[in-house]
């Protein structure tokens, strides 16, 4: 009786200990996503919109390159933070306006900032609560993930096996350190980002010819195989660790 009573009391204390105010970061991001569709902003993030406004956008960039770059980074970070569609078109736009090198770099910075915002919001709001309620299986997976967090995150970033927003959230619930998350995200998204930035860099000629850009370029062998090679290389520490553990 006493043991059951203690468990009940402990459960009540745990529920009462959760501060609902901690949910405000996620609430802001959800509200932003709703507003994104509610105000029809998604209609402006299309190739047609880019084609129709190409001259105005290029003029803005040429008149104030630094401001245009900062605005682009902020917009990209907001898109990623709100987890709304449009990142691919935004990446193409970055390559179109700033070239492959700078467009890719600005995109990587913006995407990393946005992903970090999601990570911190999820970790602040629900990370501790979900880990406290997690069963033995989830905790075991968490321990395994944390031991090789950088390698696993690099693979998930290099090869889009899961949606980008999901990869942003999961590490927050698995206790991945912020520094590991940021570094793995920054370097992991570089290859794919620069591939699409290079496509964006050639959009001018594509628009002039009336054709559509080849967004399937990422699946061409000369592009896909090197990325898969980097993903495999990222798993070397994990494989080595397991082999060493089996030998011992």
N, C-alpha and C positions, 0 to 999 in steps of 0.2 A: 504493500500500500504506500509505504513511504517512498519506495523507489519510483513507482508510477507517478506519485505526486510530485516528486522532484523533477521527473522528466517533463511533466506538464508545465510546471513552473518555469523550467529552463526554456521550454518552447515559447511561452508567453514573453519571457524576458528578451529572447532573441528577436521576436517579432516587434516588440515594443522598442527594441534598440535600433531598429532600422529607421533612418531619418529620410522621410519622403522628399525632403528638400534636395537631397542628393540626386534626384531624378531630373532636376532642371536642365542639365546640359543635354541629355537625350531629348527632353521635351522641346528644347530650342531647335535641335536638328530635325526632329519630326515635323515641327511647325514650319520650318524652312522648306522641307520637302513638299509639304502640302501646298504652301504658297507658290512654289515653283510650278506646279501643275495648275493650281487655281488661277493664277494670273497669266497662264499660257506662255510662260517663259520658254518652255520646251520647244515652242514653235519657231523660236529664233535661233536655236542651236541645230541647224541643219546645213547640209551642203548647198541647198538652194539659197538659203539666207546669206551664206558666205559668198556665193557667186554674185548675188544681187548687190551686195554691199562691199565688194572687194576693193573698189577704188577709194571709197570713203575710209575704209579701214587702213589701207596702205598709206593714205594721206596722213592719217592720225599718227601712224608709226613713224613716218618720215619727219613729221613736224616735232615730235617729242618722243624719241626712242625710249628713254629711261622711264618716263611716265607710262608709256604704252606697255612696257615690259612688266612693270609693277602691277598695273591693272590686270594684265593677263594672268599673272601668278595668283593674284587674289581671287579672280573669277574661277580659275581652275581649282584652287583650294576649296572654295565654297561649293563647287559642283561635287567634289569628292566628299567633303564633310557632310553634305546633305544626302549623299548616296543616291543621286539622281542620274538618269541617263544623259549622255552628251559628252562624256570624257573623250571618246574616240574622235568625235568631230572637233572638240576643242584642241586635241593633240594635232590633228591635221591643220587646224587654223594656226597653231603656233609655228609649225613648219612653214606654212604659207607666208606668214607675216614676218618671221624673224630668221628664216633659213633653218637648215637641218641642225646645225650645231647649237645655236642660241635658242631656237625653238624647242629643241629636245631638252636642253638644260633648264629652261624656264618651266617646262612641263614637269620635269622630274622634281624640281623644287616645289612647285605648286601641289603636285600629287602627294608628295611626302608630307607637306604641311597639313593638307586636308585629311590624309589618312591618320596622322598623329592626333588631330582634333577628335576624330571618331574614336580612336583608341582610348584617349584620356576620358572622353565623355562616358564611354561604356564602362571603363574601369572604375571611374568615380561613382557612377550610378548603380551598377549592378555587379561589378567584379567580385567584391568581397562577399556579397550576399550569396551569389551562385556558388562560389567556392565553399562557403560554409555549409550549404545544403547539398553539395555534391556527394555522390556515393563513392564507394571504394574504387569502382572501375574508372570513374571520371578522374579521381585523384591520382590514380596510377598513370593514366594517360597524361595528366598535367605534369607529373614528375618527369615522365619520359620526354615530353615536349620541351620542358624547361632545360633539360640537360643538353639538348641539341637545338635550342630555339633558333639560333642564327641559321644553321644549315637547313632546317625545315622551312623557315620563312623565305630563305633565298629560293628554294625550289618552288614554293607556292607563288612567289612573285615572278620568277622567270617563266614558269609554265602555268598559264591560267587554267588550272584544273577546277577551280572554284571561282565564283564571282568575286570581283575586287572588294566589294563592300563586306562580304563574309570573311575574307582574309583580314580585313581591317578589324573586325569585331572579335573573332575567335581568340587571338593572342591576349586580348584584354581579360578574357574569362579564364585563361590558362596561366595567368601569372607571369607573363613574359616581361622582362625589364624594359623600361622605356627606351634606354639607349640601344639595346639589342634590336628592338622593333624599328627604331628610326633608321639605324645603319643598314639593316637588312632590306628595309623598304626602299631606301634611296638607291642602293646599288642593284637591288633585284629588279627594279622596273626600268633600269637604263636601257638594256638591249631592245626590248619591245617598243619602248617610247621613241627611241631614235629611228627605228625602222619606220614607224608611222609618221614621224616628223619629216623623214626623207620623202615619204609619199606626199605629204602636205607641201613640201618645198617645190614639188612639180605640179601642183594643182593649177597654176596659171595656164600652162600649156594644155592641161586636161580640159579646163573650162573653155579655152579658145577652140578646142577641137570638138566640143559638144559631147564628150564622152564622160564616163564615170571613172573615178579613181579605182585602182586595183587594191581593194582592202584585203584581199586574200593573199597578199604578198608574204604575210607572216608564216603561211603554210608552205611556201616554196622551199624545196630541200636546202638550197644554199643559205636560206635565212633560218629555217627551223632547226636544222641539225646542229649548227653552232650553239643555239640557245639551249637545246636539249643537252649538248655537251657540257655547258656551264652548269646546268641543273644537276647532271650526274656528278660533276666535280664538287658541287656543294655538298653532296651526300657522302663524300669520301670520309670525313671525320666520323660520321655516324657509323658507317660500315667498319671502319678501323676500330672504333670503340667496341662494337659488338664482337668482332673477331678476337680482340684482346681479352674480352670478358669470358668468351667461350674457352680460350686457351688456359686461362687461369682457373 
